[in-house]
Amino acid sequence: MLETFDQQVAEAKAVLAGIAPEKWNDNWKFVAGGQAWINESKYEVWRNWVLNHQIHHRAQLGVYLRLLNKPIPGMYGPLGGRDVRGHISVDKYPRAKLGILVCEPL
């Protein structure tokens, strides 16, 4: 399954790279039952209906993995001192035992 996903991601990247920037402003319409449900620029459709939807399902996967006490793969980098359930690691931040939350600079 992962091989298929990786292959399809590579194909999608190639298609997206081939789209001229000005084409992202073209309108895209989704019509069903004679009603337009989506009527936006291609960029807005990509951002709102594709990327946001993918982010939503990635977050759902994270919920299920946490419920199973499984490690969460880093999406945007390391987990920042948190364990697989999202709790602050007391090994990395000993003051967390006292209920003191530590904010790290970005």
C-alpha positions, 0 to 999 in steps of 0.5 A: 500500500505504501509503495502505491501511495509513494508512486501516486504522490510522485505522479501527482507532483509531476502533474502539479509541477506542469501546471502554469501558475496563471492556470491556478486562477481558472475557475473550477466548478463541481455540479451535482443534481443541477446545483453547483456545490463548489465554484472557486478558483483551482487554487482555492479548490486545491487548498480548501478541498484537497489539502485541508481534507488530507490534513483532516484525515491525517489528524484522524489517523493520529487520534486512532494511533494515540488510542492504540498507544502507538507512536505518531509519525512526525508530520512537521518535524519531531514531536517536541519532547512529547511521548506517543500520546502527546504528553510532555516527556518528564525525562526531557522536561523534569518540571512537567512532573510539577505541572509546570508547562515549558514553552520553547522558543520557535 
